[in-house]
Amino acid sequence: MEDSPEEDRSLESLPAHRRPVLSHLTPSPESNPCVPAAKRCRTIPTIFDIPIEAMITLKQAFCSWAGKALLAASAALALPAIAQAGFPTQTVTLVVPFSPGGSSDTASRILGELLAQKWGRSVVIENKPGASGSIGALTVANAKSDGHTLLVTPVSIGTIKLFLKNPGFDPHTDLTPIAQFAKGDYVLSVNPKVPVNDMAEFVEYARKNPDTVFHGAFGSASRLAFEDFALKNGVTPENVNYRGEALVLNALIAGEVQVALTTLVGAKPFLESGRIKALGIPAKERSPIAPQIPSADESGAPGFHADFWFGLMAPAGVPEDVRRKIAADVGEVLARPEVQERFQALGLLATSSSPEAFAELIKYESERWVETAKHAGIEPQ
């Protein structure tokens, strides 16, 4: 990693773009009772014609009394303060296993900004793309288990072993779930030249034209969700694999592929411009981000439900109190209405969960796609 989690990174050592949103102000010597009184009083002019030496004597007496009182009060508050705010004690790094600029990166930067304000500590984003997210995950799995290095994990964390034989880590034993913090919808779209208007019509068209319908595939989560849709509806579009969602959308616009399941946030500008056509959201209900698009249950594909999400995970062995503090703080900062609006502007919903609920979600995602991968002929490479 660019920065070791054990390092005590000062504000000045960080590049400008990685400096914290919030930092504590350091009291000036003039306002600090612990600084020798003479040092401060010599900068103060004579007041009420009292000689400066007398002022020093009076101020020394006062500061001696005030300092003792302050020290006693601080001692009384020290233990509960430490118990409540023992974490974090240094810079916190959020490792994003994808390149800068995507929805996961942008959402992570918003969360990092909010947590920096909450904690009064630097929160930096470190992008570690590659190998379907396993490079970033492995970085966190091997980090110190103190909570200062966290993984921004996508929905595909639970299915990585369906695609990679040896990702270098086990998401269930080498990482600890903390909390979900965002989720979003997929949308099934077609090239405008495909003569269908909903999912039911697409299924009928794909059955009649199996050799002319190609699916633009990217990533593991969206690929599995589309394979599930195809298997349940008896259609067999050939997959054309791309290295990212942007390339899939370009191919769909150009007519290189006829159908694609992408994130709603990624497809939205092209849907609004009419360059691609939405058939439905794979969910029970319509998305608040694009309420004009019907749900799968309305569009003729009941039961076709899939979404994507992001969450935080820590190295295995992170202290339980640290784990719960992070989860609680994430829930607190995301509950603010203005934060909800910022996430919706990205096409995401700000969410939160307990560590236990997030662990169950990862387990569910890990198990639900095993049979789909087997029937689709997906083998780990």
TORKOL-4160 file (C-alpha; in steps of 0.2 Angstrom, whole numbers, padded with zeros to 4 digits, m for minus):
381
<pt num="1" X="0000" Y="0000" Z="0000"/>
<pt num="2" X="0005" Y="0018" Z="m0002"/>
<pt num="3" X="0004" Y="0021" Z="0016"/>
<pt num="4" X="0006" Y="0009" Z="0030"/>
<pt num="5" X="m0008" Y="0008" Z="0043"/>
<pt num="6" X="0005" Y="0008" Z="0057"/>
<pt num="7" X="0013" Y="0025" Z="0051"/>
<pt num="8" X="0009" Y="0041" Z="0061"/>
<pt num="9" X="0005" Y="0051" Z="0046"/>
<pt num="10" X="0005" Y="0070" Z="0049"/>
<pt num="11" X="m0006" Y="0082" Z="0040"/>
<pt num="12" X="0009" Y="0090" Z="0032"/>
<pt num="13" X="0015" Y="0074" Z="0025"/>
<pt num="14" X="0000" Y="0070" Z="0016"/>
<pt num="15" X="m0003" Y="0076" Z="m0002"/>
<pt num="16" X="m0017" Y="0090" Z="m0003"/>
<pt num="17" X="m0030" Y="0079" Z="m0011"/>
<pt num="18" X="m0028" Y="0066" Z="0003"/>
<pt num="19" X="m0029" Y="0079" Z="0018"/>
<pt num="20" X="m0043" Y="0077" Z="0030"/>
<pt num="21" X="m0059" Y="0086" Z="0028"/>
<pt num="22" X="m0059" Y="0090" Z="0047"/>
<pt num="23" X="m0044" Y="0093" Z="0058"/>
<pt num="24" X="m0043" Y="0100" Z="0076"/>
<pt num="25" X="m0037" Y="0117" Z="0079"/>
<pt num="26" X="m0022" Y="0118" Z="0090"/>
<pt num="27" X="m0024" Y="0131" Z="0104"/>
<pt num="28" X="m0012" Y="0145" Z="0102"/>
<pt num="29" X="0000" Y="0149" Z="0116"/>
<pt num="30" X="m0010" Y="0164" Z="0122"/>
<pt num="31" X="m0025" Y="0153" Z="0125"/>
<pt num="32" X="m0016" Y="0138" Z="0133"/>
<pt num="33" X="m0015" Y="0139" Z="0152"/>
<pt num="34" X="m0002" Y="0126" Z="0152"/>
<pt num="35" X="0011" Y="0138" Z="0144"/>
<pt num="36" X="0021" Y="0147" Z="0157"/>
<pt num="37" X="0012" Y="0163" Z="0162"/>
<pt num="38" X="0027" Y="0174" Z="0160"/>
<pt num="39" X="0029" Y="0169" Z="0142"/>
<pt num="40" X="0011" Y="0174" Z="0138"/>
<pt num="41" X="0010" Y="0189" Z="0150"/>
<pt num="42" X="0025" Y="0198" Z="0142"/>
<pt num="43" X="0015" Y="0200" Z="0126"/>
<pt num="44" X="0001" Y="0209" Z="0135"/>
<pt num="45" X="0003" Y="0228" Z="0137"/>
<pt num="46" X="0000" Y="0237" Z="0154"/>
<pt num="47" X="m0018" Y="0237" Z="0159"/>
<pt num="48" X="m0026" Y="0250" Z="0170"/>
<pt num="49" X="m0009" Y="0257" Z="0174"/>
<pt num="50" X="m0004" Y="0241" Z="0183"/>
<pt num="51" X="0015" Y="0238" Z="0180"/>
<pt num="52" X="0019" Y="0223" Z="0169"/>
<pt num="53" X="0028" Y="0214" Z="0183"/>
<pt num="54" X="0012" Y="0215" Z="0194"/>
<pt num="55" X="0002" Y="0209" Z="0180"/>
<pt num="56" X="0014" Y="0194" Z="0179"/>
<pt num="57" X="0012" Y="0190" Z="0197"/>
<pt num="58" X="m0007" Y="0191" Z="0197"/>
<pt num="59" X="m0008" Y="0181" Z="0181"/>
<pt num="60" X="0004" Y="0167" Z="0188"/>
<pt num="61" X="m0007" Y="0166" Z="0204"/>
<pt num="62" X="m0023" Y="0164" Z="0194"/>
<pt num="63" X="m0016" Y="0152" Z="0181"/>
<pt num="64" X="m0009" Y="0141" Z="0195"/>
<pt num="65" X="m0026" Y="0140" Z="0203"/>
<pt num="66" X="m0035" Y="0138" Z="0186"/>
<pt num="67" X="m0022" Y="0125" Z="0180"/>
<pt num="68" X="m0025" Y="0114" Z="0195"/>
<pt num="69" X="m0044" Y="0116" Z="0193"/>
<pt num="70" X="m0043" Y="0112" Z="0174"/>
<pt num="71" X="m0031" Y="0097" Z="0178"/>
<pt num="72" X="m0043" Y="0090" Z="0191"/>
<pt num="73" X="m0058" Y="0092" Z="0179"/>
<pt num="74" X="m0048" Y="0083" Z="0165"/>
<pt num="75" X="m0043" Y="0069" Z="0176"/>
<pt num="76" X="m0061" Y="0066" Z="0181"/>
<pt num="77" X="m0066" Y="0065" Z="0162"/>
<pt num="78" X="m0051" Y="0056" Z="0156"/>
<pt num="79" X="m0057" Y="0038" Z="0158"/>
<pt num="80" X="m0075" Y="0040" Z="0150"/>
<pt num="81" X="m0067" Y="0050" Z="0136"/>
<pt num="82" X="m0055" Y="0036" Z="0132"/>
<pt num="83" X="m0068" Y="0023" Z="0133"/>
<pt num="84" X="m0079" Y="0032" Z="0121"/>
<pt num="85" X="m0066" Y="0039" Z="0109"/>
<pt num="86" X="m0052" Y="0027" Z="0109"/>
<pt num="87" X="m0054" Y="0023" Z="0090"/>
<pt num="88" X="m0047" Y="0029" Z="0079"/>
<pt num="89" X="m0030" Y="0034" Z="0085"/>
<pt num="90" X="m0022" Y="0037" Z="0068"/>
<pt num="91" X="m0026" Y="0039" Z="0050"/>
<pt num="92" X="m0040" Y="0028" Z="0043"/>
<pt num="93" X="m0037" Y="0021" Z="0026"/>
<pt num="94" X="m0052" Y="0015" Z="0015"/>
<pt num="95" X="m0046" Y="0003" Z="0002"/>
<pt num="96" X="m0057" Y="0004" Z="m0014"/>
<pt num="97" X="m0053" Y="m0011" Z="m0025"/>
<pt num="98" X="m0058" Y="m0002" Z="m0041"/>
<pt num="99" X="m0051" Y="0013" Z="m0051"/>
<pt num="100" X="m0055" Y="0031" Z="m0046"/>
<pt num="101" X="m0071" Y="0039" Z="m0053"/>
<pt num="102" X="m0083" Y="0025" Z="m0052"/>
<pt num="103" X="m0099" Y="0024" Z="m0040"/>
<pt num="104" X="m0089" Y="0014" Z="m0027"/>
<pt num="105" X="m0075" Y="0027" Z="m0027"/>
<pt num="106" X="m0086" Y="0042" Z="m0026"/>
<pt num="107" X="m0098" Y="0035" Z="m0013"/>
<pt num="108" X="m0082" Y="0030" Z="m0003"/>
<pt num="109" X="m0075" Y="0047" Z="m0003"/>
<pt num="110" X="m0092" Y="0054" Z="0003"/>
<pt num="111" X="m0092" Y="0042" Z="0017"/>
<pt num="112" X="m0073" Y="0045" Z="0021"/>
<pt num="113" X="m0077" Y="0064" Z="0022"/>
<pt num="114" X="m0091" Y="0061" Z="0034"/>
<pt num="115" X="m0081" Y="0049" Z="0045"/>
<pt num="116" X="m0067" Y="0061" Z="0046"/>
<pt num="117" X="m0079" Y="0075" Z="0052"/>
<pt num="118" X="m0086" Y="0062" Z="0065"/>
<pt num="119" X="m0069" Y="0056" Z="0071"/>
<pt num="120" X="m0058" Y="0071" Z="0069"/>
<pt num="121" X="m0045" Y="0060" Z="0061"/>
<pt num="122" X="m0039" Y="0059" Z="0043"/>
<pt num="123" X="m0048" Y="0047" Z="0032"/>
<pt num="124" X="m0039" Y="0043" Z="0015"/>
<pt num="125" X="m0045" Y="0033" Z="0000"/>
<pt num="126" X="m0033" Y="0021" Z="m0008"/>
<pt num="127" X="m0038" Y="0014" Z="m0024"/>
<pt num="128" X="m0031" Y="m0004" Z="m0027"/>
<pt num="129" X="m0040" Y="m0010" Z="m0043"/>
<pt num="130" X="m0037" Y="m0027" Z="m0052"/>
<pt num="131" X="m0041" Y="m0046" Z="m0052"/>
<pt num="132" X="m0060" Y="m0043" Z="m0049"/>
<pt num="133" X="m0056" Y="m0033" Z="m0033"/>
<pt num="134" X="m0045" Y="m0047" Z="m0025"/>
<pt num="135" X="m0030" Y="m0036" Z="m0025"/>
<pt num="136" X="m0038" Y="m0023" Z="m0014"/>
<pt num="137" X="m0046" Y="m0036" Z="m0003"/>
<pt num="138" X="m0030" Y="m0045" Z="m0001"/>
<pt num="139" X="m0022" Y="m0029" Z="0005"/>
<pt num="140" X="m0034" Y="m0027" Z="0019"/>
<pt num="141" X="m0034" Y="m0045" Z="0024"/>
<pt num="142" X="m0015" Y="m0044" Z="0027"/>
<pt num="143" X="m0016" Y="m0027" Z="0036"/>
<pt num="144" X="m0015" Y="m0025" Z="0055"/>
<pt num="145" X="m0031" Y="m0030" Z="0064"/>
<pt num="146" X="m0034" Y="m0013" Z="0073"/>
<pt num="147" X="m0048" Y="m0006" Z="0062"/>
<pt num="148" X="m0037" Y="0008" Z="0054"/>
<pt num="149" X="m0037" Y="m0001" Z="0037"/>
<pt num="150" X="m0054" Y="m0005" Z="0030"/>
<pt num="151" X="m0060" Y="m0013" Z="0013"/>
<pt num="152" X="m0074" Y="m0005" Z="0003"/>
<pt num="153" X="m0082" Y="m0021" Z="m0003"/>
<pt num="154" X="m0094" Y="m0023" Z="m0017"/>
<pt num="155" X="m0108" Y="m0036" Z="m0018"/>
<pt num="156" X="m0096" Y="m0048" Z="m0028"/>
<pt num="157" X="m0085" Y="m0051" Z="m0013"/>
<pt num="158" X="m0096" Y="m0067" Z="m0009"/>
<pt num="159" X="m0095" Y="m0074" Z="m0026"/>
<pt num="160" X="m0076" Y="m0071" Z="m0030"/>
<pt num="161" X="m0072" Y="m0089" Z="m0028"/>
<pt num="162" X="m0085" Y="m0094" Z="m0042"/>
<pt num="163" X="m0073" Y="m0084" Z="m0054"/>
<pt num="164" X="m0056" Y="m0086" Z="m0047"/>
<pt num="165" X="m0048" Y="m0102" Z="m0041"/>
<pt num="166" X="m0036" Y="m0094" Z="m0029"/>
<pt num="167" X="m0040" Y="m0076" Z="m0025"/>
<pt num="168" X="m0027" Y="m0076" Z="m0011"/>
<pt num="169" X="m0039" Y="m0074" Z="0003"/>
<pt num="170" X="m0056" Y="m0081" Z="0010"/>
<pt num="171" X="m0069" Y="m0067" Z="0012"/>
<pt num="172" X="m0077" Y="m0077" Z="0026"/>
<pt num="173" X="m0062" Y="m0081" Z="0037"/>
<pt num="174" X="m0049" Y="m0067" Z="0032"/>
<pt num="175" X="m0061" Y="m0052" Z="0033"/>
<pt num="176" X="m0074" Y="m0046" Z="0046"/>
<pt num="177" X="m0090" Y="m0038" Z="0040"/>
<pt num="178" X="m0094" Y="m0021" Z="0048"/>
<pt num="179" X="m0108" Y="m0013" Z="0039"/>
<pt num="180" X="m0117" Y="m0010" Z="0023"/>
<pt num="181" X="m0117" Y="0008" Z="0018"/>
<pt num="182" X="m0124" Y="0010" Z="0000"/>
<pt num="183" X="m0135" Y="0000" Z="m0012"/>
<pt num="184" X="m0141" Y="0003" Z="m0030"/>
<pt num="185" X="m0152" Y="m0005" Z="m0043"/>
<pt num="186" X="m0148" Y="m0013" Z="m0059"/>
<pt num="187" X="m0157" Y="m0010" Z="m0075"/>
<pt num="188" X="m0160" Y="m0022" Z="m0090"/>
<pt num="189" X="m0158" Y="m0012" Z="m0106"/>
<pt num="190" X="m0158" Y="m0015" Z="m0125"/>
<pt num="191" X="m0152" Y="m0006" Z="m0140"/>
<pt num="192" X="m0167" Y="0005" Z="m0147"/>
<pt num="193" X="m0167" Y="m0006" Z="m0163"/>
<pt num="194" X="m0173" Y="m0021" Z="m0153"/>
<pt num="195" X="m0192" Y="m0022" Z="m0156"/>
<pt num="196" X="m0197" Y="m0025" Z="m0137"/>
<pt num="197" X="m0203" Y="m0014" Z="m0123"/>
<pt num="198" X="m0203" Y="m0025" Z="m0108"/>
<pt num="199" X="m0195" Y="m0040" Z="m0101"/>
<pt num="200" X="m0209" Y="m0052" Z="m0107"/>
<pt num="201" X="m0207" Y="m0046" Z="m0125"/>
<pt num="202" X="m0188" Y="m0048" Z="m0124"/>
<pt num="203" X="m0189" Y="m0066" Z="m0118"/>
<pt num="204" X="m0201" Y="m0070" Z="m0133"/>
<pt num="205" X="m0189" Y="m0061" Z="m0145"/>
<pt num="206" X="m0174" Y="m0069" Z="m0138"/>
<pt num="207" X="m0182" Y="m0086" Z="m0140"/>
<pt num="208" X="m0186" Y="m0083" Z="m0158"/>
<pt num="209" X="m0169" Y="m0075" Z="m0162"/>
<pt num="210" X="m0156" Y="m0085" Z="m0152"/>
<pt num="211" X="m0142" Y="m0082" Z="m0165"/>
<pt num="212" X="m0144" Y="m0063" Z="m0166"/>
<pt num="213" X="m0146" Y="m0058" Z="m0147"/>
<pt num="214" X="m0129" Y="m0055" Z="m0138"/>
<pt num="215" X="m0127" Y="m0050" Z="m0120"/>
<pt num="216" X="m0114" Y="m0037" Z="m0115"/>
<pt num="217" X="m0106" Y="m0044" Z="m0099"/>
<pt num="218" X="m0095" Y="m0036" Z="m0086"/>
<pt num="219" X="m0090" Y="m0040" Z="m0068"/>
<pt num="220" X="m0096" Y="m0055" Z="m0059"/>
<pt num="221" X="m0112" Y="m0049" Z="m0049"/>
<pt num="222" X="m0121" Y="m0042" Z="m0065"/>
<pt num="223" X="m0116" Y="m0057" Z="m0075"/>
<pt num="224" X="m0123" Y="m0070" Z="m0062"/>
<pt num="225" X="m0139" Y="m0060" Z="m0061"/>
<pt num="226" X="m0142" Y="m0060" Z="m0080"/>
<pt num="227" X="m0137" Y="m0078" Z="m0081"/>
<pt num="228" X="m0151" Y="m0081" Z="m0068"/>
<pt num="229" X="m0163" Y="m0072" Z="m0078"/>
<pt num="230" X="m0159" Y="m0081" Z="m0094"/>
<pt num="231" X="m0160" Y="m0098" Z="m0086"/>
<pt num="232" X="m0176" Y="m0095" Z="m0078"/>
<pt num="233" X="m0184" Y="m0089" Z="m0094"/>
<pt num="234" X="m0176" Y="m0101" Z="m0106"/>
<pt num="235" X="m0166" Y="m0089" Z="m0116"/>
<pt num="236" X="m0148" Y="m0092" Z="m0121"/>
<pt num="237" X="m0140" Y="m0075" Z="m0127"/>
<pt num="238" X="m0121" Y="m0077" Z="m0130"/>
<pt num="239" X="m0111" Y="m0067" Z="m0118"/>
<pt num="240" X="m0098" Y="m0055" Z="m0125"/>
<pt num="241" X="m0086" Y="m0050" Z="m0111"/>
<pt num="242" X="m0080" Y="m0032" Z="m0108"/>
<pt num="243" X="m0068" Y="m0025" Z="m0095"/>
<pt num="244" X="m0080" Y="m0013" Z="m0088"/>
<pt num="245" X="m0097" Y="m0006" Z="m0088"/>
<pt num="246" X="m0093" Y="0009" Z="m0098"/>
<pt num="247" X="m0087" Y="m0002" Z="m0112"/>
<pt num="248" X="m0103" Y="m0012" Z="m0111"/>
<pt num="249" X="m0114" Y="0003" Z="m0112"/>
<pt num="250" X="m0104" Y="0009" Z="m0128"/>
<pt num="251" X="m0106" Y="m0008" Z="m0136"/>
<pt num="252" X="m0125" Y="m0008" Z="m0132"/>
<pt num="253" X="m0127" Y="0010" Z="m0140"/>
<pt num="254" X="m0117" Y="0004" Z="m0155"/>
<pt num="255" X="m0127" Y="m0012" Z="m0157"/>
<pt num="256" X="m0112" Y="m0023" Z="m0155"/>
<pt num="257" X="m0123" Y="m0032" Z="m0141"/>
<pt num="258" X="m0142" Y="m0031" Z="m0140"/>
<pt num="259" X="m0145" Y="m0032" Z="m0121"/>
<pt num="260" X="m0135" Y="m0028" Z="m0105"/>
<pt num="261" X="m0139" Y="m0028" Z="m0086"/>
<pt num="262" X="m0129" Y="m0013" Z="m0080"/>
<pt num="263" X="m0131" Y="m0002" Z="m0064"/>
<pt num="264" X="m0145" Y="0011" Z="m0066"/>
<pt num="265" X="m0133" Y="0025" Z="m0061"/>
<pt num="266" X="m0121" Y="0020" Z="m0076"/>
<pt num="267" X="m0135" Y="0018" Z="m0088"/>
<pt num="268" X="m0146" Y="0033" Z="m0083"/>
<pt num="269" X="m0139" Y="0047" Z="m0094"/>
<pt num="270" X="m0140" Y="0036" Z="m0109"/>
<pt num="271" X="m0158" Y="0031" Z="m0105"/>
<pt num="272" X="m0163" Y="0049" Z="m0103"/>
<pt num="273" X="m0155" Y="0053" Z="m0120"/>
<pt num="274" X="m0164" Y="0039" Z="m0129"/>
<pt num="275" X="m0148" Y="0030" Z="m0134"/>
<pt num="276" X="m0153" Y="0014" Z="m0125"/>
<pt num="277" X="m0170" Y="0008" Z="m0119"/>
<pt num="278" X="m0175" Y="0002" Z="m0102"/>
<pt num="279" X="m0185" Y="m0014" Z="m0100"/>
<pt num="280" X="m0186" Y="m0015" Z="m0081"/>
<pt num="281" X="m0177" Y="m0014" Z="m0064"/>
<pt num="282" X="m0174" Y="m0032" Z="m0057"/>
<pt num="283" X="m0184" Y="m0029" Z="m0041"/>
<pt num="284" X="m0201" Y="m0030" Z="m0033"/>
<pt num="285" X="m0204" Y="m0012" Z="m0033"/>
<pt num="286" X="m0198" Y="0003" Z="m0044"/>
<pt num="287" X="m0183" Y="0012" Z="m0040"/>
<pt num="288" X="m0184" Y="0029" Z="m0032"/>
<pt num="289" X="m0170" Y="0035" Z="m0042"/>
<pt num="290" X="m0180" Y="0032" Z="m0059"/>
<pt num="291" X="m0198" Y="0029" Z="m0054"/>
<pt num="292" X="m0203" Y="0029" Z="m0072"/>
<pt num="293" X="m0195" Y="0012" Z="m0076"/>
<pt num="294" X="m0206" Y="m0003" Z="m0071"/>
<pt num="295" X="m0200" Y="m0016" Z="m0059"/>
<pt num="296" X="m0197" Y="m0034" Z="m0066"/>
<pt num="297" X="m0213" Y="m0040" Z="m0057"/>
<pt num="298" X="m0222" Y="m0027" Z="m0068"/>
<pt num="299" X="m0212" Y="m0030" Z="m0084"/>
<pt num="300" X="m0216" Y="m0049" Z="m0085"/>
<pt num="301" X="m0201" Y="m0056" Z="m0076"/>
<pt num="302" X="m0208" Y="m0059" Z="m0058"/>
<pt num="303" X="m0195" Y="m0065" Z="m0046"/>
<pt num="304" X="m0180" Y="m0058" Z="m0056"/>
<pt num="305" X="m0173" Y="m0048" Z="m0041"/>
<pt num="306" X="m0155" Y="m0042" Z="m0040"/>
<pt num="307" X="m0146" Y="m0027" Z="m0034"/>
<pt num="308" X="m0128" Y="m0021" Z="m0030"/>
<pt num="309" X="m0121" Y="m0014" Z="m0014"/>
<pt num="310" X="m0106" Y="m0008" Z="m0005"/>
<pt num="311" X="m0100" Y="m0011" Z="0013"/>
<pt num="312" X="m0085" Y="m0010" Z="0025"/>
<pt num="313" X="m0075" Y="m0025" Z="0030"/>
<pt num="314" X="m0060" Y="m0026" Z="0041"/>
<pt num="315" X="m0046" Y="m0038" Z="0043"/>
<pt num="316" X="m0051" Y="m0054" Z="0053"/>
<pt num="317" X="m0047" Y="m0051" Z="0072"/>
<pt num="318" X="m0052" Y="m0033" Z="0073"/>
<pt num="319" X="m0058" Y="m0029" Z="0091"/>
<pt num="320" X="m0077" Y="m0031" Z="0093"/>
<pt num="321" X="m0079" Y="m0014" Z="0101"/>
<pt num="322" X="m0070" Y="m0006" Z="0087"/>
<pt num="323" X="m0080" Y="m0016" Z="0074"/>
<pt num="324" X="m0096" Y="m0010" Z="0083"/>
<pt num="325" X="m0091" Y="0008" Z="0084"/>
<pt num="326" X="m0087" Y="0010" Z="0066"/>
<pt num="327" X="m0104" Y="0002" Z="0062"/>
<pt num="328" X="m0113" Y="0014" Z="0073"/>
<pt num="329" X="m0104" Y="0029" Z="0067"/>
<pt num="330" X="m0107" Y="0024" Z="0049"/>
<pt num="331" X="m0126" Y="0023" Z="0053"/>
<pt num="332" X="m0126" Y="0039" Z="0062"/>
<pt num="333" X="m0118" Y="0050" Z="0048"/>
<pt num="334" X="m0128" Y="0041" Z="0034"/>
<pt num="335" X="m0145" Y="0045" Z="0043"/>
<pt num="336" X="m0143" Y="0064" Z="0039"/>
<pt num="337" X="m0156" Y="0070" Z="0026"/>
<pt num="338" X="m0143" Y="0080" Z="0017"/>
<pt num="339" X="m0132" Y="0064" Z="0016"/>
<pt num="340" X="m0146" Y="0054" Z="0009"/>
<pt num="341" X="m0148" Y="0067" Z="m0005"/>
<pt num="342" X="m0130" Y="0066" Z="m0009"/>
<pt num="343" X="m0131" Y="0048" Z="m0012"/>
<pt num="344" X="m0147" Y="0049" Z="m0022"/>
<pt num="345" X="m0138" Y="0061" Z="m0033"/>
<pt num="346" X="m0126" Y="0047" Z="m0037"/>
<pt num="347" X="m0140" Y="0035" Z="m0041"/>
<pt num="348" X="m0137" Y="0026" Z="m0024"/>
<pt num="349" X="m0147" Y="0024" Z="m0008"/>
<pt num="350" X="m0137" Y="0027" Z="0008"/>
<pt num="351" X="m0140" Y="0012" Z="0020"/>
<pt num="352" X="m0133" Y="0005" Z="0036"/>
<pt num="353" X="m0133" Y="m0011" Z="0045"/>
<pt num="354" X="m0127" Y="m0020" Z="0060"/>
<pt num="355" X="m0111" Y="m0031" Z="0058"/>
<pt num="356" X="m0122" Y="m0047" Z="0060"/>
<pt num="357" X="m0135" Y="m0041" Z="0047"/>
<pt num="358" X="m0121" Y="m0037" Z="0035"/>
<pt num="359" X="m0112" Y="m0054" Z="0038"/>
<pt num="360" X="m0129" Y="m0063" Z="0034"/>
<pt num="361" X="m0131" Y="m0053" Z="0018"/>
<pt num="362" X="m0113" Y="m0058" Z="0012"/>
<pt num="363" X="m0117" Y="m0076" Z="0016"/>
<pt num="364" X="m0134" Y="m0075" Z="0006"/>
<pt num="365" X="m0125" Y="m0068" Z="m0009"/>
<pt num="366" X="m0112" Y="m0081" Z="m0008"/>
<pt num="367" X="m0124" Y="m0095" Z="m0008"/>
<pt num="368" X="m0138" Y="m0089" Z="m0020"/>
<pt num="369" X="m0127" Y="m0089" Z="m0035"/>
<pt num="370" X="m0119" Y="m0106" Z="m0034"/>
<pt num="371" X="m0132" Y="m0116" Z="m0044"/>
<pt num="372" X="m0133" Y="m0102" Z="m0057"/>
<pt num="373" X="m0114" Y="m0102" Z="m0060"/>
<pt num="374" X="m0115" Y="m0121" Z="m0062"/>
<pt num="375" X="m0129" Y="m0121" Z="m0074"/>
<pt num="376" X="m0122" Y="m0107" Z="m0084"/>
<pt num="377" X="m0105" Y="m0116" Z="m0085"/>
<pt num="378" X="m0095" Y="m0103" Z="m0076"/>
<pt num="379" X="m0079" Y="m0111" Z="m0070"/>
<pt num="380" X="m0066" Y="m0102" Z="m0059"/>
<pt num="381" X="m0050" Y="m0097" Z="m0068"/>
